[in-house]
């Protein structure tokens, strides 16, 4: 393919916010998996490589040690279209509400750490409880559900009285939706339905609750991940030879409009945050941004 296609795709991806990026990665992995799988089917090739096994997280610790990256890759990997459809719809609906109250980077932090909490509880359960002794060596975990439920529970516990309209039910508070999801997972476990997946859901929900409890106390338990991501990005960012202070002119009208749009969205977000929680609810960075606007 023409390299300009990839450059354009890269630019569009960067223009999206974090919510759409997470959804895009999930969809891209889903499509790529099925394209490769289709190749094996059409040419009657035995899939000895077992693509899914290298993306899904195994319950067996000895296998997990050999594929440690799967604790992250599993939460972006789906094989069934209904699975990815419902996960992405939930993430989109509740992610939009989440963005109204929190910094855009927090969405990724909660999604990722909620997914890690889910896989931890999953592996722990399969290696501790006797009921899983026979299934432990063949069971794997995949799907974004744990990360999605962390986002759902996190925002539901932070603004429990926020209402959304549900078909056939009308206005329903977020906290009721979160509680219903958790109860449904518990019931499904007792009915021996997708026990591993539902256990992972509970791990994600638990992290979402912990996040909300701490953020209400003005403590962000995900801040270390933000710092880690910033540090990692700095390793790959080209450093200027001379330290010159100036306002960079955007390379094109598209870049200029994108830059102005992002700045306005950030200011709107800060003002909305002030209206809901007061000036003291702002982070130090947000106060500095607001101060620069007033100058």
C-alpha positions in Angstrom: 0.0 0.0 0.0 1.0 3.6 -0.5 2.9 5.0 2.4 0.7 8.1 2.2 -2.3 6.0 3.3 -0.4 5.0 6.5 0.7 8.6 7.1 -2.9 9.8 6.8 -4.2 7.0 9.0 -1.5 7.9 11.6 -2.5 11.6 11.5 -6.3 10.7 11.9 -5.5 8.4 14.8 -3.5 11.1 16.5 -6.4 13.6 16.0 -8.8 11.3 17.8 -9.3 11.5 21.6 -8.3 8.6 23.9 -11.7 7.0 23.8 -11.8 6.6 20.0 -8.2 5.4 20.0 -9.0 2.6 22.4 -12.0 1.6 20.3 -9.9 1.8 17.1 -7.2 -0.5 18.4 -9.8 -3.1 19.5 -11.5 -3.0 16.1 -8.1 -3.1 14.2 -6.9 -6.2 16.2 -10.3 -7.9 15.6 -10.2 -7.3 11.9 -6.5 -8.3 11.6 -7.0 -11.5 13.5 -9.9 -12.6 11.2 -8.0 -11.6 8.0 -5.1 -13.8 9.0 -7.5 -16.6 10.2 -9.2 -16.4 6.8 -5.9 -16.9 5.0 -5.4 -20.2 7.0 -9.0 -21.3 6.1 -8.8 -20.5 2.3 -5.5 -22.3 1.8 -6.4 -25.2 4.1 -3.4 -24.5 6.3 -3.4 -26.0 9.8 -3.1 -23.1 12.2 -0.3 -24.5 14.3 0.7 -21.0 15.3 -2.6 -20.5 17.1 -2.7 -16.8 16.8 -5.2 -16.3 19.6 -3.0 -18.1 22.0 -0.4 -15.4 21.6 -2.9 -12.6 22.4 -5.2 -14.1 25.0 -4.0 -14.4 28.6 -3.6 -18.0 29.8 -4.8 -19.1 33.3 -1.8 -21.3 33.8 1.0 -19.3 35.5 3.7 -21.3 33.8 2.2 -20.4 30.4 1.6 -16.8 31.4 5.3 -16.4 32.3 6.2 -17.4 28.8 3.8 -14.8 27.3 3.8 -11.9 29.8 2.6 -9.4 27.2 -0.8 -11.1 27.1 -1.8 -9.4 30.4 -2.2 -6.3 28.2 -2.9 -7.7 24.7 -5.9 -9.8 25.9 -7.9 -6.6 26.7 -7.7 -5.5 23.1 -8.4 -8.9 21.6 -11.8 -10.4 20.5 -12.8 -13.3 18.3 -16.6 -12.9 18.2 -18.3 -9.9 16.7 -21.1 -9.8 19.3 -18.4 -9.7 22.0 -16.6 -6.8 20.5 -19.8 -5.0 19.5 -21.3 -4.9 23.0 -17.9 -4.1 24.7 -17.2 -1.2 22.4 -20.8 0.2 22.7 -20.5 0.1 26.5 -17.1 1.7 26.3 -18.4 4.4 24.0 -21.5 5.3 26.0 -19.9 5.3 29.4 -16.5 6.6 28.2 -18.2 9.8 26.9 -19.7 10.4 30.4 -16.3 9.6 32.0 -14.7 12.3 29.8 -17.0 15.0 31.1 -15.6 14.7 34.6 -12.0 13.6 34.2 -8.8 14.3 32.3 -8.8 12.4 29.0 -5.7 10.4 29.9 -7.5 9.0 33.0 -9.8 7.1 30.7 -6.9 5.0 29.4 -5.4 4.6 32.9 -8.6 3.2 34.3 -9.2 1.0 31.3 -5.7 -0.4 31.4 -5.4 -0.9 35.1 -9.0 -2.2 35.3 -8.0 -4.8 32.7 -4.9 -5.7 34.7 -7.0 -6.1 37.9 -9.3 -8.4 35.9 -6.6 -10.7 34.6 -4.9 -10.8 38.1 -8.2 -11.9 39.7 -8.7 -14.4 36.9 -5.3 -16.0 37.2 -5.5 -16.0 41.0 -8.8 -17.7 41.0 -7.8 -20.4 38.5 -4.7 -21.2 40.5 -6.3 -21.2 44.0 -9.8 -22.6 43.8 -10.1 -26.4 43.3 -13.1 -26.0 41.0 -10.7 -24.7 38.2 -8.0 -27.3 38.6 -8.9 -29.3 35.5 -9.6 -26.2 33.3 -6.6 -24.2 34.4 -4.2 -25.6 31.7 -6.5 -24.9 28.8 -8.4 -21.7 29.8 -7.5 -18.3 28.4 -8.9 -14.8 28.9 -9.7 -12.4 26.2 -11.8 -9.3 25.6 -12.1 -5.7 26.9 -14.9 -6.4 29.4 -12.8 -6.0 32.6 -11.4 -2.6 31.4 -14.8 -1.5 30.2 -16.4 -2.4 33.5 -13.7 -0.5 35.4 -14.7 2.6 33.4 -18.4 1.9 34.0 -18.0 1.3 37.8 -15.6 4.2 38.2 -17.9 6.8 36.7 -21.0 5.3 38.3 -19.4 5.5 41.8 -18.2 9.0 41.2 -21.5 10.4 39.9 -24.0 7.8 41.1 -27.1 10.0 40.5 -26.2 10.7 36.9 -29.1 9.5 34.7 -29.2 8.0 31.3 -32.2 6.9 29.3 -32.6 3.2 28.7 -35.0 1.6 26.2 -38.1 0.3 28.0 -36.8 1.6 31.3 -36.5 5.4 30.9 -34.1 7.4 33.1 -31.8 5.2 35.1 -29.1 6.2 37.5 -25.6 5.0 36.7 -25.1 3.4 40.0 -28.0 1.0 39.4 -26.5 0.0 36.0 -23.1 -0.7 37.7 -24.7 -2.7 40.5 -26.9 -4.7 38.0 -23.8 -5.6 36.0 -21.9 -6.8 39.0 -24.9 -8.8 40.3 -25.3 -10.4 36.8 -21.6 -11.4 36.9 -22.0 -13.0 40.3 -25.1 -14.9 39.2 -23.4 -16.1 36.0 -20.5 -17.4 38.0 -22.8 -19.4 40.3 -24.5 -20.8 37.2 -21.2 -21.9 35.8 -21.5 -19.6 32.7 -18.2 -18.1 31.5 -16.8 -18.3 35.0 -13.4 -17.0 34.1 -14.6 -14.0 32.1 -17.1 -13.0 34.8 -14.4 -13.2 37.5 -12.3 -10.9 35.4 -15.2 -8.5 35.2 -15.4 -8.3 39.0 -11.7 -7.5 39.1 -12.2 -4.6 36.7 -15.3 -3.4 38.7 -13.4 -3.5 41.9 -10.6 -1.4 40.5 -13.2 1.1 39.2 -14.7 1.4 42.6 -11.2 1.9 44.2 -10.4 4.6 41.7 -13.7 6.5 42.4 -13.3 6.3 46.2 -9.8 7.7 45.9 -10.6 10.4 43.3 -13.4 11.7 45.6 -10.6 12.2 48.2 -8.7 14.1 45.5 -6.2 11.3 45.2 -5.4 9.9 41.7 -4.1 6.3 42.2 -3.4 6.1 38.4 -1.0 9.1 38.4 2.1 6.9 38.3 0.9 5.4 35.0 0.6 8.9 33.5 4.1 9.7 34.6 5.4 6.4 33.2 3.7 7.1 29.9 5.2 10.6 29.8 8.6 9.2 30.5 8.3 6.6 27.8 7.2 9.1 25.2 10.1 11.3 26.0 12.5 8.5 25.1 11.2 8.5 21.6 10.7 12.2 21.1 13.4 14.1 19.3 15.1 16.7 21.4 15.8 20.1 19.8 19.5 21.0 19.5 18.8 24.6 20.6 16.4 25.6 23.3 14.4 28.4 21.6 11.2 29.7 23.0 8.6 30.6 20.4 5.1 29.9 19.4 5.3 27.3 16.6 3.2 28.0 13.5 1.1 25.0 12.5 2.3 23.4 9.2 -1.1 23.6 7.5 -4.6 24.9 7.9 -5.6 21.4 9.0 -3.0 21.3 11.8 -3.9 24.9 12.8 -7.6 24.1 13.1 -6.9 20.8 14.9 -4.7 22.7 17.4 -7.3 25.4 18.0 -10.0 22.7 18.4 -8.0 20.8 21.0 -7.2 24.0 22.9 -10.9 25.0 23.0 -12.0 21.5 24.1 -9.5 21.7 26.9 -10.7 25.1 28.1 -14.4 23.9 27.8 -13.5 20.9 29.9 -11.8 23.0 32.6 -14.7 25.5 32.8 -17.2 22.6 33.0 -15.1 21.1 35.8 -15.1 24.4 37.7 -18.9 24.7 37.3 -19.4 21.2 38.8 -16.7 21.0 41.5 -15.3 24.5 41.9 -11.9 26.0 41.2 -10.2 23.7 43.8 -11.2 20.6 41.8 -8.7 21.6 39.1 -5.3 20.0 38.9 -2.2 22.2 39.0 -1.7 21.8 35.2 -5.4 22.8 34.6 -4.9 25.9 36.7 -1.8 26.9 34.8 -3.7 26.4 31.5 -6.6 28.6 32.7 -4.1 31.3 34.0 -2.4 31.4 30.6 -5.8 32.0 28.9 -6.5 35.0 31.1 -3.2 36.7 30.3 
